Amino acid sequence: MTMNRLFLLGTAIICTLIGSGCTSTSSTQSANSEQATEQVIATIGERTFTQTDLTRYYEKNNLEKNYTPGDLREFLPFYVNFQLKLMHGKQNGLYEDPEILDEYHSYAKQAAYSYWLQNDIKQQMLEEYAERSNYELNASHVLIRVEQNRPGGAGNNEAVATLEQAREEFLSGDSTMEELNQTYSTQIQGRPAGGDLPWITAGVTVKSFEDALFSLEPGEISEPVRTQFGYHLIHLEEKRERTPDRKTRHIFVRPNQQDPPSNQVIRDAYEALDEGRPWNDVVEEFTQDGSSADSGGDIGWIGYGRQFSADFIETVLAADTSKSYTEPLQTNYGYHIFRIDSVRSYRDDDQRIAELEEELKELPRFKADRQQVLERMTDVGELQVHDETADRLTEIFHAADTSAVQTVSLEDHRFTNPIISFNGQEYTAGDFKNWLDDTRANRKASRFSNSWIDMYREQILDDHLIEMTRDRFNDFDSEIEGFLDGLVVFQVSDENIWSPESADTTALKRYYEENRDQYRYEERYDYTLIASGSDSLLNEAIEHVEGGENALELKDEMDGLLVIRDSVSAPSEEIRTALNELEPGELSAPFSYRNSQAVVRLHQLLPPRRMTFQEAINRVSSDYQPIREELFMSDLREH
């Protein structure tokens, strides 16, 4: 299409957007055609672009949502130019360019992982966290400590076997949880590591422990559970609706028998309140909690799962909220007078979810990663490892002993046996062997282990990532297609506008000749810098230079010596300061330079002059880019 045609279409849309009532004389806008005023802004190649296309693209690329018709009018030329470059890229095969497609594929994978994390896994986490936060649970456990990073082995197997035995004792009624804790839990400073737990809710324990606990019904006992602390046997004793947290202040006195004793001090504080003295004044005079003294005794929200002792939490939650403050109460910390400012409530469910989301973000579990995406894909795609095939392959490879993996052959019928099923597809032993030949060809067959099958499983998941993301998230393609378009536009711009190598040298020279006065050198220092992190090495170099040797030749003879000759009008401040004290031919005293010691020799002050074309070519190319872009875009419009 011609530039004039594009301009008229652009004018039509602009008039519509700004509502000015102007009309186009273009014959393409029939008075009796409603579709003609469907705000077509351009026809590029075989594609027609409308106001809707323009608005959608603008909103996708601008954070500001309160835009005006004027904003769209200013944006229109950029949008049309962008589409013209995409057309050029398509016509020149850039959408099939291997390098562009490789970069796009890498980006798509990263974006896919992010999509699963943000739109599936973390959303699922929030829903789970919100549901669990409705309850509080009371439990006890047996704990056998095992090092967190200890790999599977006899120690782990022994811990599991011991807890399975303890579980049978509990189920048969032979032992209580307390007895099992005393008998089987690891002893730490003479006390068993397990035992009764205080009332807890979501987010209080590590995720693996919480998952096991919330999977139980009251009275049930878990199978052995692995956490970062070791192996647990968990018994859920009671589950109830969560008690609302309370916004709490207190006046606190430590327990002591001094004069006056602490119980007398807390009574004095209580009497002061009863006499009508302001709460904050009494806090300031009597409290011994330095962390809350300056905030009127504010200790925040108190509830089950908070970082206080069970005794303290129970006392706060039992306080009578109808009174302005409690009578003196004793906890395991000391003596308190509590003031309950409010009981946790929510305006609506949206507020509750928003606050729970903020809580969840502070938990380690929220830092989801690639492995969690693979685990979620495993569930969604119903991945299954066929143990019979895996076990037979283990026997075959171990029997090959020291032979290399690539030399091991499978019987023909073994090649077709499935080893992994996933997302409606089967991967055979032959597929797995081909993968091993590509990745572990020279490994000893006797080193074959289940970890190799796990790696193959992850490879399959990774290969399915983009496909499954497209299937699960309808908007994924529209989100990532813009990146491919961006790569194409970048390549088009680089080849036709930015790259000096592809520029018309004749046009650059003509532009240089027309603007020669713009390309000048100011007065410049012509100097040599000699620097080293070693003072002794620098001193040795100075001796050679003062003896008449060429400094540039020294850098090849003396390791650790930096020697640079340069001609610039504005060297760094340290160098310029040293040069300004020199006459041509003189060597400076040593000075600090970039964590080293250095000297400079001033050769001469070069007078101002015009640059040659070769000296100015990079600046000329940069300055010429707007003209070059307009010429290129004009050519695209015309053709």
VOLUMLUM-481700 format. One line per field, with one value per residue (C-alpha): residue number from 0; residue in one letter; x, y, z. Coordinates in steps of 0.5 Angstrom, whole numbers, plus 500, padded with zeros to 3 digits. Each point is the difference from the previous one (the first is absolute). Example, Ala and Ser with C-alpha at 12.3 -4.5 7.8 and 13.67 -1.06 7.14 Angstrom:
# residues 2
zami	[0:1]
nuba	[A:S]
c1	[525:502]
c2	[491:507]
c3	[516:498]
END
This chain:
# residues 639
zami	[0:1:2:3:4:5:6:7:8:9:10:11:12:13:14:15:16:17:18:19:20:21:22:23:24:25:26:27:28:29:30:31:32:33:34:35:36:37:38:39:40:41:42:43:44:45:46:47:48:49:50:51:52:53:54:55:56:57:58:59:60:61:62:63:64:65:66:67:68:69:70:71:72:73:74:75:76:77:78:79:80:81:82:83:84:85:86:87:88:89:90:91:92:93:94:95:96:97:98:99:100:101:102:103:104:105:106:107:108:109:110:111:112:113:114:115:116:117:118:119:120:121:122:123:124:125:126:127:128:129:130:131:132:133:134:135:136:137:138:139:140:141:142:143:144:145:146:147:148:149:150:151:152:153:154:155:156:157:158:159:160:161:162:163:164:165:166:167:168:169:170:171:172:173:174:175:176:177:178:179:180:181:182:183:184:185:186:187:188:189:190:191:192:193:194:195:196:197:198:199:200:201:202:203:204:205:206:207:208:209:210:211:212:213:214:215:216:217:218:219:220:221:222:223:224:225:226:227:228:229:230:231:232:233:234:235:236:237:238:239:240:241:242:243:244:245:246:247:248:249:250:251:252:253:254:255:256:257:258:259:260:261:262:263:264:265:266:267:268:269:270:271:272:273:274:275:276:277:278:279:280:281:282:283:284:285:286:287:288:289:290:291:292:293:294:295:296:297:298:299:300:301:302:303:304:305:306:307:308:309:310:311:312:313:314:315:316:317:318:319:320:321:322:323:324:325:326:327:328:329:330:331:332:333:334:335:336:337:338:339:340:341:342:343:344:345:346:347:348:349:350:351:352:353:354:355:356:357:358:359:360:361:362:363:364:365:366:367:368:369:370:371:372:373:374:375:376:377:378:379:380:381:382:383:384:385:386:387:388:389:390:391:392:393:394:395:396:397:398:399:400:401:402:403:404:405:406:407:408:409:410:411:412:413:414:415:416:417:418:419:420:421:422:423:424:425:426:427:428:429:430:431:432:433:434:435:436:437:438:439:440:441:442:443:444:445:446:447:448:449:450:451:452:453:454:455:456:457:458:459:460:461:462:463:464:465:466:467:468:469:470:471:472:473:474:475:476:477:478:479:480:481:482:483:484:485:486:487:488:489:490:491:492:493:494:495:496:497:498:499:500:501:502:503:504:505:506:507:508:509:510:511:512:513:514:515:516:517:518:519:520:521:522:523:524:525:526:527:528:529:530:531:532:533:534:535:536:537:538:539:540:541:542:543:544:545:546:547:548:549:550:551:552:553:554:555:556:557:558:559:560:561:562:563:564:565:566:567:568:569:570:571:572:573:574:575:576:577:578:579:580:581:582:583:584:585:586:587:588:589:590:591:592:593:594:595:596:597:598:599:600:601:602:603:604:605:606:607:608:609:610:611:612:613:614:615:616:617:618:619:620:621:622:623:624:625:626:627:628:629:630:631:632:633:634:635:636:637:638]
nuba	[M:T:M:N:R:L:F:L:L:G:T:A:I:I:C:T:L:I:G:S:G:C:T:S:T:S:S:T:Q:S:A:N:S:E:Q:A:T:E:Q:V:I:A:T:I:G:E:R:T:F:T:Q:T:D:L:T:R:Y:Y:E:K:N:N:L:E:K:N:Y:T:P:G:D:L:R:E:F:L:P:F:Y:V:N:F:Q:L:K:L:M:H:G:K:Q:N:G:L:Y:E:D:P:E:I:L:D:E:Y:H:S:Y:A:K:Q:A:A:Y:S:Y:W:L:Q:N:D:I:K:Q:Q:M:L:E:E:Y:A:E:R:S:N:Y:E:L:N:A:S:H:V:L:I:R:V:E:Q:N:R:P:G:G:A:G:N:N:E:A:V:A:T:L:E:Q:A:R:E:E:F:L:S:G:D:S:T:M:E:E:L:N:Q:T:Y:S:T:Q:I:Q:G:R:P:A:G:G:D:L:P:W:I:T:A:G:V:T:V:K:S:F:E:D:A:L:F:S:L:E:P:G:E:I:S:E:P:V:R:T:Q:F:G:Y:H:L:I:H:L:E:E:K:R:E:R:T:P:D:R:K:T:R:H:I:F:V:R:P:N:Q:Q:D:P:P:S:N:Q:V:I:R:D:A:Y:E:A:L:D:E:G:R:P:W:N:D:V:V:E:E:F:T:Q:D:G:S:S:A:D:S:G:G:D:I:G:W:I:G:Y:G:R:Q:F:S:A:D:F:I:E:T:V:L:A:A:D:T:S:K:S:Y:T:E:P:L:Q:T:N:Y:G:Y:H:I:F:R:I:D:S:V:R:S:Y:R:D:D:D:Q:R:I:A:E:L:E:E:E:L:K:E:L:P:R:F:K:A:D:R:Q:Q:V:L:E:R:M:T:D:V:G:E:L:Q:V:H:D:E:T:A:D:R:L:T:E:I:F:H:A:A:D:T:S:A:V:Q:T:V:S:L:E:D:H:R:F:T:N:P:I:I:S:F:N:G:Q:E:Y:T:A:G:D:F:K:N:W:L:D:D:T:R:A:N:R:K:A:S:R:F:S:N:S:W:I:D:M:Y:R:E:Q:I:L:D:D:H:L:I:E:M:T:R:D:R:F:N:D:F:D:S:E:I:E:G:F:L:D:G:L:V:V:F:Q:V:S:D:E:N:I:W:S:P:E:S:A:D:T:T:A:L:K:R:Y:Y:E:E:N:R:D:Q:Y:R:Y:E:E:R:Y:D:Y:T:L:I:A:S:G:S:D:S:L:L:N:E:A:I:E:H:V:E:G:G:E:N:A:L:E:L:K:D:E:M:D:G:L:L:V:I:R:D:S:V:S:A:P:S:E:E:I:R:T:A:L:N:E:L:E:P:G:E:L:S:A:P:F:S:Y:R:N:S:Q:A:V:V:R:L:H:Q:L:L:P:P:R:R:M:T:F:Q:E:A:I:N:R:V:S:S:D:Y:Q:P:I:R:E:E:L:F:M:S:D:L:R:E:H]
c1	[500:502:502:494:495:503:500:492:499:504:496:493:502:503:493:496:505:500:492:502:495:505:499:504:499:503:496:501:495:493:495:495:505:500:506:504:500:502:506:505:506:505:500:507:501:494:498:496:501:494:499:499:507:503:497:501:508:500:497:505:506:498:499:496:492:497:503:497:498:506:504:498:501:507:501:497:506:505:494:500:508:500:495:504:506:497:497:507:503:495:501:508:499:502:494:504:507:503:504:493:496:505:500:493:499:505:495:494:503:501:493:497:503:498:493:499:503:496:493:500:505:500:492:500:504:496:493:503:503:493:497:504:500:493:502:505:503:503:505:506:505:506:507:506:505:504:504:497:504:502:498:496:503:500:499:494:497:502:496:494:500:500:494:496:501:498:494:498:501:495:495:500:499:506:503:498:503:504:502:503:503:504:502:501:502:507:502:503:503:496:493:497:499:493:494:494:499:496:494:503:497:502:507:503:504:504:495:502:498:493:498:501:496:494:499:498:494:499:503:504:507:505:505:507:501:507:501:506:501:499:495:493:494:494:494:494:497:495:497:496:498:506:499:501:506:500:503:504:503:503:504:505:504:506:499:505:500:503:497:495:499:497:493:500:502:495:494:503:499:493:498:503:495:494:502:499:507:501:502:506:503:499:504:505:501:499:501:507:499:505:498:493:500:501:493:496:501:498:502:496:495:500:498:501:506:503:507:498:500:493:499:501:495:495:500:499:494:497:500:493:499:494:505:505:506:501:502:507:501:506:503:507:503:498:494:496:494:497:496:496:499:497:498:502:494:500:495:499:503:505:503:501:503:505:502:502:503:505:501:502:505:504:500:506:495:498:507:497:505:501:500:493:498:502:497:493:501:501:493:497:503:499:507:502:506:499:504:501:503:505:502:501:505:503:502:502:505:503:501:504:505:506:497:498:493:500:502:494:495:493:496:495:494:503:500:493:498:498:504:497:492:499:494:497:507:505:507:503:507:502:499:504:506:500:500:506:504:499:502:504:503:506:498:501:494:501:498:493:495:493:503:501:493:498:504:497:493:502:502:494:496:504:499:492:501:498:495:496:501:496:495:499:500:496:504:507:501:497:505:506:499:502:507:501:497:505:506:498:499:507:503:497:502:507:501:497:501:505:505:506:502:494:499:501:507:499:494:504:506:495:497:507:502:494:501:507:501:496:505:506:506:501:507:502:505:505:503:502:497:504:497:501:497:507:504:507:498:498:506:504:496:501:508:499:496:505:506:497:496:493:494:496:505:501:493:502:506:497:494:495:502:494:503:495:501:494:498:494:497:497:504:498:501:506:504:498:502:507:501:498:506:505:504:500:505:499:499:495:501:496:493:494:496:494:503:507:506:501:505:498:505:497:502:497:494:496:497:492:499:494:500:501:494:503:501:493:496:497:497:498:497:496:498:498:495:494:500:502:494:495:503:499:493:498:503:495:494:501:501]
c2	[500:507:505:504:494:499:507:501:494:502:507:496:497:506:504:494:500:507:501:507:498:501:495:497:501:493:496:494:503:499:504:494:495:499:496:505:504:494:504:497:503:496:495:497:494:496:502:505:504:503:505:494:497:507:500:493:501:507:497:494:504:506:500:506:498:507:502:505:500:505:494:495:505:501:493:498:501:496:494:501:500:494:496:502:497:494:499:501:495:495:501:499:494:502:496:494:502:495:505:504:494:497:506:500:493:502:506:496:494:506:503:493:499:506:499:494:503:506:498:493:498:506:501:493:501:506:496:495:505:503:494:497:507:499:495:498:494:496:495:496:496:496:502:497:505:499:505:504:499:493:495:494:494:496:505:503:493:498:506:499:492:503:504:495:496:505:502:492:501:506:497:493:504:498:507:507:506:502:493:500:507:498:493:502:507:503:502:508:502:494:502:496:505:498:501:504:506:506:502:502:502:501:503:498:494:498:498:493:499:505:495:494:503:503:493:497:500:500:494:498:499:501:495:503:507:503:507:504:498:493:494:501:496:505:499:505:501:505:505:506:507:505:505:507:504:505:507:501:504:499:502:495:499:495:495:501:501:506:506:502:493:499:498:507:504:497:501:508:500:497:505:506:498:499:507:503:501:500:493:502:504:494:496:505:499:493:496:496:498:504:498:503:505:506:497:500:493:498:492:499:495:494:493:493:499:507:500:500:494:496:502:507:500:496:505:506:496:499:507:503:505:504:503:506:496:494:499:498:493:495:496:497:506:504:505:504:504:499:505:497:505:496:493:498:501:501:505:494:494:504:504:493:497:506:500:493:501:505:495:494:505:500:492:496:496:506:500:495:497:496:494:501:502:493:497:503:498:493:500:503:496:494:498:492:497:492:497:493:503:504:494:496:506:500:493:500:506:497:494:503:502:505:500:507:502:501:492:498:497:498:494:502:499:504:506:501:499:507:503:507:502:507:504:495:498:494:500:493:497:501:508:500:496:505:506:496:499:508:502:494:496:499:499:493:496:498:507:500:502:503:507:499:498:506:505:497:501:507:501:497:505:506:498:500:507:505:495:499:507:502:495:502:507:503:507:497:501:507:502:497:501:507:498:497:506:504:496:500:508:500:496:505:506:497:498:506:506:499:496:504:494:500:508:503:503:505:503:500:504:505:501:501:505:504:500:500:505:495:495:504:498:505:501:493:497:495:496:493:497:495:496:494:497:499:506:496:498:507:503:495:503:507:499:496:506:506:496:501:493:500:499:497:494:499:497:494:499:502:496:504:506:505:504:504:506:504:507:503:507:498:494:498:505:496:500:507:503:497:502:507:500:498:503:496:494:500:494:501:498:494:501:495:498:494:497:500:505:503:505:504:503:506:500:506:504:499:506:500:498:497:492:496:496:494:503:502:494:498:506:502:493:501:507:498:495:504:502:492:498:505:498:492:502:504:494:495:505:500:493]
c3	[500:499:505:498:501:507:502:498:504:506:500:500:506:504:498:503:506:502:498:496:495:494:494:495:493:498:496:505:505:497:503:500:502:508:499:497:506:505:501:495:501:495:495:499:496:500:508:502:506:504:506:504:498:502:507:502:498:503:507:500:499:505:507:500:499:500:493:496:492:500:503:494:495:502:500:494:495:505:499:493:499:505:495:494:503:502:493:497:505:498:493:501:504:507:503:498:501:505:504:502:501:505:504:499:503:506:502:499:505:505:499:500:507:503:497:504:506:500:497:503:505:504:499:503:506:502:499:504:505:501:501:505:504:502:505:505:502:506:499:503:496:501:497:498:498:493:497:495:494:501:494:500:504:506:505:496:499:508:502:495:503:507:499:497:506:504:496:501:507:500:496:504:506:503:501:501:496:506:501:493:500:506:497:493:499:500:506:501:506:504:497:494:494:499:504:501:495:502:496:493:493:493:499:507:498:494:494:500:507:499:494:504:506:496:496:507:503:508:503:494:500:494:496:501:498:497:502:500:508:498:500:504:502:501:504:499:507:499:494:501:497:501:505:498:501:505:499:507:505:506:507:501:507:500:506:506:507:501:504:498:497:493:502:504:494:495:506:500:493:500:505:496:495:504:503:493:497:493:497:497:506:504:495:500:507:502:494:500:492:497:493:501:505:494:497:506:501:493:499:494:498:504:498:500:495:502:503:507:505:501:507:498:494:504:505:495:496:507:502:500:494:504:505:498:503:504:507:501:497:501:494:499:498:506:502:495:500:493:496:494:494:495:498:493:495:493:496:495:497:495:506:503:494:499:507:500:493:504:505:495:496:507:500:497:496:496:497:495:495:493:504:503:492:498:506:498:493:503:503:494:495:504:500:501:501:498:505:497:494:504:505:493:497:507:500:492:501:507:496:495:506:497:493:498:499:493:499:504:495:502:498:494:504:506:495:500:507:503:506:501:498:500:497:496:497:501:500:499:503:493:500:507:497:495:505:504:493:499:507:504:494:503:508:503:499:507:503:497:506:501:499:493:499:504:496:494:503:501:492:498:505:497:493:501:504:495:497:506:502:494:501:508:499:494:500:500:493:499:506:497:492:502:501:494:496:504:498:493:500:504:494:495:503:501:493:497:505:505:498:497:495:497:499:493:501:494:504:506:497:497:507:503:495:501:508:500:506:504:500:504:505:505:503:502:505:496:506:502:507:504:505:505:506:502:503:498:493:499:503:495:494:502:500:493:497:503:497:493:499:496:506:495:499:507:501:496:504:507:503:504:496:497:494:496:495:499:497:504:501:507:504:507:505:503:493:499:506:499:493:501:505:494:494:494:501:507:505:505:508:502:501:502:494:501:506:497:499:494:496:494:494:496:493:497:501:493:497:498:493:496:500:494:497:503:506:501:496:507:502:493:499:507:498:493:503:500:493:498:504:496:494:501:503:494:495:504:500:492:499]
END
